[in-house]
């Protein structure tokens, strides 16, 4: 095997990158000035050496505590539980949530061998009382596994003196009803509210 094949094989391991795309990326990199490839390699090395999990929320960070957890302006009484660190970025883009986060590190998936002990559920429960958490927002994905994870967490949080809420689901802004699936329409109808 050549180094070209080695690089393409490693690129193909990335999510969403198939064999053909991996070879296209490899050949693109070969056409670039060597400095550009070195910068990419250095960035990859820096990420693997310097990025770690936040000791509080498990988000990716370069310091023991991430900037969100360290921000005194955030509402520590409200905790948003997400599956992966990338989900935090999605919630933050909306610009509406001012609380803190907790990253589970996945979702329950018995078929894939992922059970409750494989997720950061115990650290979540350990944060409640010392941090003064009053509300836990379950923001797992609206997939079968995400719903099962939310239901499991709801049961684990029952009787712990916190309000447990679930993010609303439904039609996206700009979406057309004729293209929405039945489950999405049903959830949108169930989460309807009175117009002012």
C-alpha positions, 0 to 999 in steps of 0.5 A: 500500500502506498502513502496515498492509499493510507491517507485515503483510507484514514480520510474514509474513516471520517463520518460522511466521507466515502471511499471516492470522496476520500480519494478526491480529498487526497488528490486535492491535498496533493495539488496544494502547496506543501505548507497547506498540508503541513498546517492541516497536519499541525492542526490535527496534532494540536487538537489531539494533544490539547483538547480535552473534556470539560470537567463539569459539562464534558464539552470539548475545551482546551482548559479543564473547565470550558468557557461556557461553564466558567462564564458567571453570567450563565444560569447555573440553575438551568441545565440542558442535556445534549447527546454530543458536544456538537449539539451545544453549538447548535443550541448556542447558535439560536442565541436563546439559552443562557443556562449550562450544559451536560454532554451525555456522550451518546444515546441509549442504543441497545442494538449498538451495545450502548447502555446507561453505563456507557453514558455520562448519566451518573455525573449528570445526577451528581451535578444537580444538588451541588450546582443548585440545578432547578430545571433539566432540559432534555435536548436529545435528538428526536430519534427512537434512541434519543426519545428512549434516552430522554425517557430513561433520564426522566425516570432517573431525575424523578424525585430529585427536586428538579423540573424536567422538560423536553425540547419541543419538536415539530415543523421547521420554520420555512418548511412545507406541510406536504413534505413533513412526515406524519410523526413530525406533524403529530408532534407539531400538533401536540405542541401547539399553543394559543396565539396571542 
